[in-house]
Amino acid sequence: MRSHGEAARGPSAAVAAVTTGSANTLMRLTDPPMRAVQRLIGAARMPYVFLLPNLVFFGLFVFLPIGINIVFSVTGGTALFPGERPYAGAEHYARLLDCGSYLDAASCREDLFWRGVGNTLTFTVLQMVAMVLFSLVTALVLNRPIRGRGFFRAVYFFPVLLSPVVVALIWKWILQRDGLLNAVLTTAGGEKILFFVDPGWAMFWAVFVSVWAHMGFYTLILLAGLQAIPRDVYEAAEMDGTRPWRVFHRITLPLLWPNLLVVLVLVLIRSVQVFDEVFVLTGGGPGTATLMVVQYIYTTAFANQVQNFGLAGAASVLLGAVLFVLTLIQLFLTRRRAS
């Protein structure tokens, strides 16, 4: 008879045997055609064979939509199929960039686009400062030997796992006129605050909800950087009697700068293309106080009664150009730091 341990290992051993057998069978089946391909194109070109499926997928869902979008941006009319749209050249780009003063959205022909640009810039600056500050402070705290450190790390990362739409709906339920926060205020003897009616409050909560939802991801990046710093550096500074602020300024911050740079660029890129959270939370209101560039593109292309795919395509091309420049800056700074 088998012992209890052998009986317990039986199912797992059987599953492992079946898995191994299936993998071996698959390898035997794919070996002849792969060898034939290698003889045909040579061993040096074999990496391209393995890259081909990803390149096809990437081209189909990235490059092809970009190309179609560019075609829409230089064509006019209301037809959906590119072949049925008349050529318009740079007409949509000229319309977007037609401004008396780029600092005054009211002087622009497409004032909603420039209001979206202004709101996006405001949102980006506020979110970058808040995100980096709170992520850095949280990472510094979670890197210390505090009680329940593993629990708090999981708690701070949990909002990242939620859908942005779910996050926005939760906070909208909390912040609406008869929501949870106003219920607490009225119970404490205060008055209701119409958070989504006042432009200042609307922008504040748009930034707050975005920081709350994504701070855990950037905290994780900074925490990984903090844990990579050798402990003996801090021990040497402690033996020299260096003050905590000087340790942070002279040791922690310089050694953490590569991770901090990654966080800065990722936050910047994500802030520029923010849409779902703010759209669900405020709808771009009150008025156009929280209207972002991506929402303008969505509204122009799909939500307006007259769908202007060409104008939306031109706006998205301009946004893509900005994101491309930001990506180049990230690569330049990263390589310069590494060299």
C-alpha positions as CSV (number, residue, x, y, z in Angstrom):
1,M,0.0,0.0,0.0
2,R,1.1,3.6,-0.7
3,S,1.8,5.9,2.2
4,H,-0.3,9.0,2.9
5,G,2.5,11.2,1.5
6,E,2.6,9.2,-1.7
7,A,-1.2,9.3,-2.1
8,A,-1.1,13.1,-1.6
9,R,1.6,13.5,-4.2
10,G,-0.3,11.3,-6.7
11,P,-2.6,13.9,-8.3
12,S,0.1,16.5,-8.7
13,A,2.6,14.0,-10.0
14,A,0.0,12.9,-12.6
15,V,-0.7,16.4,-13.7
16,A,3.0,17.1,-14.0
17,A,3.5,14.0,-16.1
18,V,0.6,14.8,-18.4
19,T,1.9,18.4,-18.8
20,T,5.4,17.2,-19.5
21,G,4.2,14.7,-22.0
22,S,2.1,17.2,-23.8
23,A,5.0,19.7,-24.0
24,N,7.3,17.0,-25.4
25,T,4.7,15.9,-28.0
26,L,4.3,19.5,-29.1
27,M,8.1,20.0,-29.4
28,R,8.4,16.9,-31.5
29,L,5.6,18.0,-33.8
30,T,7.1,21.6,-34.3
31,D,10.7,20.5,-34.6
32,P,10.6,19.2,-38.3
33,P,9.0,22.4,-39.7
34,M,11.2,24.7,-37.7
35,R,14.3,22.8,-38.9
36,A,13.0,23.2,-42.5
37,V,12.6,26.9,-42.0
38,Q,16.0,27.2,-40.5
39,R,17.6,25.4,-43.5
40,L,15.7,27.7,-45.8
41,I,16.5,31.1,-44.3
42,G,19.5,30.4,-42.2
43,A,20.1,30.3,-38.5
44,A,20.9,34.1,-38.4
45,R,17.4,35.0,-39.5
46,M,15.5,32.6,-37.1
47,P,14.9,35.4,-34.5
48,Y,12.7,37.1,-37.1
49,V,10.5,34.0,-37.3
50,F,9.8,34.2,-33.6
51,L,9.2,37.9,-33.8
52,L,6.8,37.7,-36.7
53,P,3.6,36.9,-34.8
54,N,4.2,39.9,-32.5
55,L,5.1,42.1,-35.4
56,V,1.9,41.1,-37.3
57,F,-0.2,41.7,-34.2
58,F,1.5,45.1,-33.5
59,G,1.1,46.2,-37.1
60,L,-2.6,45.2,-37.3
61,F,-3.6,46.9,-34.1
62,V,-1.1,49.8,-33.9
63,F,0.4,50.8,-37.2
64,L,-2.8,50.2,-39.3
65,P,-5.0,52.3,-37.0
66,I,-2.4,55.1,-37.0
67,G,-2.3,55.0,-40.8
68,I,-6.1,55.1,-41.0
69,N,-6.2,57.9,-38.5
70,I,-3.8,60.0,-40.6
71,V,-5.9,59.3,-43.7
72,F,-9.0,60.6,-41.9
73,S,-7.1,63.7,-40.8
74,V,-6.4,64.8,-44.4
75,T,-9.9,63.9,-45.8
76,G,-13.3,65.6,-45.3
77,G,-17.0,64.7,-45.4
78,T,-19.0,62.6,-43.1
79,A,-18.5,59.2,-44.7
80,L,-17.0,56.5,-42.6
81,F,-15.0,54.6,-45.2
82,P,-11.7,56.3,-46.3
83,G,-12.4,55.6,-49.9
84,E,-15.6,57.6,-49.8
85,R,-14.0,60.7,-48.2
86,P,-12.8,63.6,-50.4
87,Y,-9.2,64.8,-49.9
88,A,-9.0,68.0,-47.7
89,G,-5.2,68.4,-47.2
90,A,-4.2,70.3,-44.1
91,E,-7.6,71.9,-43.7
92,H,-8.3,70.3,-40.3
93,Y,-4.9,71.1,-38.9
94,A,-5.3,74.7,-40.0
95,R,-8.7,74.9,-38.3
96,L,-7.3,73.5,-35.1
97,L,-4.3,75.9,-35.1
98,D,-6.2,79.0,-36.2
99,C,-5.9,81.2,-33.1
100,G,-5.6,84.9,-32.4
101,S,-3.7,84.0,-29.2
102,Y,-2.8,80.5,-28.1
103,L,-3.1,81.7,-24.5
104,D,-6.8,82.6,-25.0
105,A,-9.0,79.7,-26.1
106,A,-11.8,82.1,-26.9
107,S,-9.7,83.6,-29.7
108,C,-9.4,80.2,-31.4
109,R,-11.6,78.9,-34.1
110,E,-11.8,75.5,-32.3
111,D,-12.0,77.0,-28.8
112,L,-13.1,73.6,-27.2
113,F,-9.8,72.0,-28.5
114,W,-7.7,74.7,-26.8
115,R,-9.8,74.6,-23.6
116,G,-9.0,70.9,-23.6
117,V,-5.3,71.7,-24.1
118,G,-5.3,74.2,-21.2
119,N,-7.2,71.8,-18.9
120,T,-4.9,68.9,-19.9
121,L,-1.8,71.0,-19.1
122,T,-3.3,72.1,-15.7
123,F,-4.2,68.5,-14.9
124,T,-0.8,67.2,-16.0
125,V,1.2,69.7,-13.8
126,L,-1.0,69.1,-10.7
127,Q,-1.0,65.4,-11.1
128,M,2.7,65.1,-11.7
129,V,3.5,67.1,-8.6
130,A,1.0,65.2,-6.4
131,M,1.8,61.8,-7.9
132,V,5.5,62.0,-7.5
133,L,5.3,63.6,-4.0
134,F,2.9,61.1,-2.5
135,S,4.4,58.1,-4.3
136,L,7.9,59.0,-3.0
137,V,6.7,59.6,0.6
138,T,4.7,56.4,0.6
139,A,7.7,54.4,-0.8
140,L,9.9,55.9,1.9
141,V,7.5,54.9,4.6
142,L,6.9,51.4,3.2
143,N,10.6,50.8,2.9
144,R,11.0,51.2,6.7
145,P,10.6,48.3,9.1
146,I,7.1,49.2,10.2
147,R,4.5,46.8,11.6
148,G,2.2,45.3,8.9
149,R,4.4,46.5,6.1
150,G,3.3,43.8,3.7
151,F,-0.4,44.5,4.4
152,F,0.1,48.2,3.7
153,R,2.0,47.5,0.5
154,A,-0.9,45.4,-0.8
155,V,-3.5,48.1,0.3
156,Y,-1.7,50.9,-1.6
157,F,-1.4,48.7,-4.7
158,F,-5.0,47.4,-4.7
159,P,-6.5,50.5,-6.5
160,V,-4.2,49.8,-9.5
161,L,-6.0,46.5,-10.0
162,L,-9.4,48.2,-10.4
163,S,-10.7,49.4,-13.7
164,P,-10.5,53.2,-14.1
165,V,-14.2,53.3,-14.9
166,V,-14.9,51.4,-11.6
167,V,-12.7,53.8,-9.7
168,A,-14.5,56.8,-11.2
169,L,-17.9,55.4,-10.4
170,I,-17.0,54.7,-6.8
171,W,-15.8,58.2,-6.3
172,K,-18.7,59.7,-8.1
173,W,-21.0,57.9,-5.7
174,I,-19.0,59.3,-2.8
175,L,-18.8,62.9,-4.1
176,Q,-22.2,63.5,-5.7
177,R,-24.8,65.8,-4.2
178,D,-26.4,63.1,-2.1
179,G,-23.3,61.0,-1.9
180,L,-21.4,59.6,1.1
181,L,-19.1,62.6,1.7
182,N,-22.0,65.1,1.8
183,A,-23.9,62.7,4.1
184,V,-21.0,62.8,6.5
185,L,-20.8,66.6,6.3
186,T,-24.5,67.1,6.9
187,T,-24.4,64.6,9.8
188,A,-21.6,66.6,11.4
189,G,-23.7,69.8,11.1
190,G,-22.2,71.2,7.9
191,E,-23.7,72.0,4.5
192,K,-23.6,70.0,1.3
193,I,-20.8,70.9,-1.1
194,L,-21.6,70.6,-4.8
195,F,-18.3,69.2,-5.9
196,F,-19.2,68.8,-9.5
197,V,-20.7,72.3,-9.9
198,D,-17.7,74.3,-8.8
199,P,-14.9,74.2,-11.4
200,G,-12.1,74.3,-8.8
201,W,-13.5,71.4,-6.9
202,A,-14.1,69.4,-10.1
203,M,-10.5,69.7,-11.2
204,F,-9.2,69.0,-7.6
205,W,-11.2,65.8,-7.4
206,A,-10.2,64.7,-11.0
207,V,-6.5,65.0,-9.9
208,F,-7.2,63.4,-6.5
209,V,-9.0,60.4,-8.0
210,S,-6.3,59.8,-10.6
211,V,-3.6,60.0,-8.0
212,W,-5.5,57.6,-5.6
213,A,-6.0,55.1,-8.4
214,H,-2.5,55.0,-9.8
215,M,-0.2,55.9,-6.9
216,G,0.4,52.3,-6.0
217,F,2.0,51.5,-9.3
218,Y,4.5,54.4,-9.1
219,T,5.1,53.7,-5.4
220,L,6.1,50.1,-6.4
221,I,8.7,51.5,-8.9
222,L,10.2,53.8,-6.3
223,L,10.1,51.1,-3.6
224,A,12.1,48.8,-5.9
225,G,14.6,51.6,-6.4
226,L,14.9,52.1,-2.6
227,Q,15.5,48.4,-2.0
228,A,18.2,48.3,-4.6
229,I,20.3,50.9,-2.7
230,P,23.0,49.1,-0.7
231,R,22.4,49.2,3.1
232,D,26.1,49.7,3.9
233,V,25.8,53.2,2.4
234,Y,23.3,54.1,5.0
235,E,25.2,52.4,7.7
236,A,28.3,54.4,6.8
237,A,26.3,57.7,6.9
238,E,24.8,56.7,10.3
239,M,28.3,56.0,11.7
240,D,29.4,59.5,10.5
241,G,26.4,61.1,12.3
242,T,24.8,62.4,9.1
243,R,21.4,64.0,9.6
244,P,18.4,62.3,8.0
245,W,17.6,65.1,5.6
246,R,21.2,65.2,4.4
247,V,21.1,61.4,3.9
248,F,18.0,61.7,1.8
249,H,19.4,64.7,-0.2
250,R,22.9,63.3,-0.7
251,I,22.3,59.5,-0.9
252,T,18.7,58.5,-1.4
253,L,17.7,61.0,-4.0
254,P,20.7,60.7,-6.3
255,L,20.6,56.9,-6.2
256,L,16.9,56.8,-6.7
257,W,17.0,59.3,-9.6
258,P,16.8,56.6,-12.4
259,N,13.5,55.3,-10.9
260,L,12.3,58.7,-10.3
261,L,12.9,59.7,-13.9
262,V,10.9,56.7,-15.1
263,V,8.0,57.7,-12.8
264,L,8.1,61.3,-14.0
265,V,8.0,60.4,-17.7
266,L,5.3,57.7,-17.2
267,V,3.1,60.1,-15.2
268,L,3.6,62.8,-17.8
269,I,2.6,60.5,-20.7
270,R,-0.4,59.1,-18.9
271,S,-1.6,62.6,-17.8
272,V,-1.5,64.0,-21.3
273,Q,-3.8,61.2,-22.6
274,V,-6.2,61.0,-19.6
275,F,-9.8,60.3,-20.5
276,D,-11.8,57.5,-18.9
277,E,-11.6,58.5,-15.2
278,V,-12.3,62.2,-15.7
279,F,-15.0,61.5,-18.3
280,V,-16.9,59.2,-16.0
281,L,-16.3,61.3,-12.9
282,T,-17.2,64.8,-14.3
283,G,-18.2,64.4,-17.9
284,G,-15.9,67.3,-18.7
285,G,-17.9,69.7,-16.6
286,P,-19.0,71.9,-15.1
287,G,-19.1,73.4,-18.5
288,T,-15.7,72.8,-20.0
289,A,-13.8,73.0,-16.7
290,T,-12.5,69.4,-16.9
291,L,-12.7,68.9,-20.6
292,M,-9.5,67.1,-21.7
293,V,-8.0,66.7,-25.2
294,V,-8.9,63.1,-25.5
295,Q,-12.5,63.8,-24.6
296,Y,-12.6,66.5,-27.2
297,I,-11.4,63.9,-29.8
298,Y,-14.0,61.4,-28.6
299,T,-16.8,64.0,-28.6
300,T,-15.9,65.4,-32.0
301,A,-15.7,61.9,-33.6
302,F,-18.5,60.1,-32.0
303,A,-20.7,62.0,-29.5
304,N,-21.6,65.1,-31.6
305,Q,-24.7,65.0,-33.7
306,V,-22.5,65.7,-36.8
307,Q,-19.5,63.4,-36.5
308,N,-16.4,65.1,-37.8
309,F,-13.9,62.2,-38.1
310,G,-11.4,64.4,-40.0
311,L,-11.1,67.0,-37.3
312,A,-10.9,64.4,-34.5
313,G,-8.2,62.6,-36.6
314,A,-6.1,65.8,-36.9
315,A,-6.4,66.4,-33.2
316,S,-5.3,62.9,-32.3
317,V,-2.4,63.1,-34.7
318,L,-1.3,66.3,-32.9
319,L,-1.7,64.5,-29.6
320,G,0.3,61.6,-30.9
321,A,3.1,63.9,-32.0
322,V,3.3,65.3,-28.5
323,L,3.4,61.8,-27.0
324,F,6.1,60.8,-29.5
325,V,8.3,63.8,-28.5
326,L,7.8,62.9,-24.8
327,T,8.9,59.4,-25.5
328,L,12.0,60.6,-27.3
329,I,12.8,62.8,-24.3
330,Q,12.4,59.8,-22.0
331,L,14.8,57.7,-24.1
332,F,17.3,60.5,-24.3
333,L,17.3,61.2,-20.5
334,T,17.4,57.4,-19.8
335,R,20.4,56.8,-22.1
336,R,22.2,60.0,-20.9
337,R,21.8,58.9,-17.3
338,A,23.0,55.4,-18.1
339,S,26.1,56.6,-19.9
